[in-house]
């Protein structure tokens, strides 16, 4: 047992010599689209296809990361006919090497209140389902 503890201590001491991870650059990645779970609920498939064609992905560096619920407006995209504004619904961070990639999912028209209502409806549906399992 002592030899195992000694080996673990040696590994720990060696680990302290490695420098900490340093992020030198950050990139904001915007994805403005209608989420897939909403797409499948839309019966008009032609409209869904048009919305997919208007979706856009763009990378840029911003001084401040937008928060969930904030409105984002990128006016130079407006000329392309693609979605250019919306509300931040989700943010994901990923570190690749020394670069922090911040993925920002933007819904073209629903703000955070609409997402909250959708989450509340889903929660209530699940609660009813669980109650039916207990009673059935």
C-alpha positions, 0 to 999 in steps of 0.5 A, spaced: 500 500 500 505 504 501 508 503 494 502 505 491 501 511 495 508 513 494 507 513 486 501 517 487 504 522 490 510 522 485 504 523 480 501 529 483 508 532 484 509 532 477 503 534 475 504 541 479 510 542 474 505 543 468 503 550 467 495 551 467 491 552 461 491 559 458 486 561 453 489 566 449 483 568 444 476 567 444 471 566 438 464 568 438 460 563 433 453 565 432 447 560 429 441 563 428 436 558 426 429 555 428 431 549 433 429 542 430 424 541 435 420 546 433 421 544 426 418 538 427 412 541 430 411 545 424 406 542 419 408 546 413 414 543 410 415 548 405 416 553 410 421 549 414 425 548 408 425 556 407 427 557 414 433 552 414 435 556 408 435 563 412 439 560 417 446 562 418 452 561 422 457 566 423 464 567 427 466 574 430 470 576 436 466 581 441 468 584 447 462 582 451 458 575 450 451 576 450 447 573 455 441 568 455 435 572 453 438 578 450 436 581 443 442 580 438 442 584 431 447 583 426 445 588 421 450 587 415 447 580 414 440 583 413 443 584 406 443 577 404 436 575 406 438 571 411 436 571 419 440 577 422 437 578 429 433 574 434 434 572 442 439 568 445 436 562 447 443 558 449 450 558 450 455 553 450 463 554 451 468 549 448 476 550 449 480 548 443 487 548 444 488 556 447 482 558 443 475 559 447 469 557 442 463 560 445 457 558 441 451 562 441 444 559 439 439 565 437 432 564 435 429 569 430 423 571 433 422 567 440 424 571 446 426 567 452 419 568 455 417 564 449 422 558 451 420 559 458 413 557 457 415 551 452 419 549 458 413 549 463 409 546 458 414 540 457 414 540 465 407 539 466 406 534 460 411 530 464 408 531 471 402 528 468 405 522 464 409 520 471 402 521 475 398 516 469 404 511 470 403 511 478 395 511 477 395 506 472 
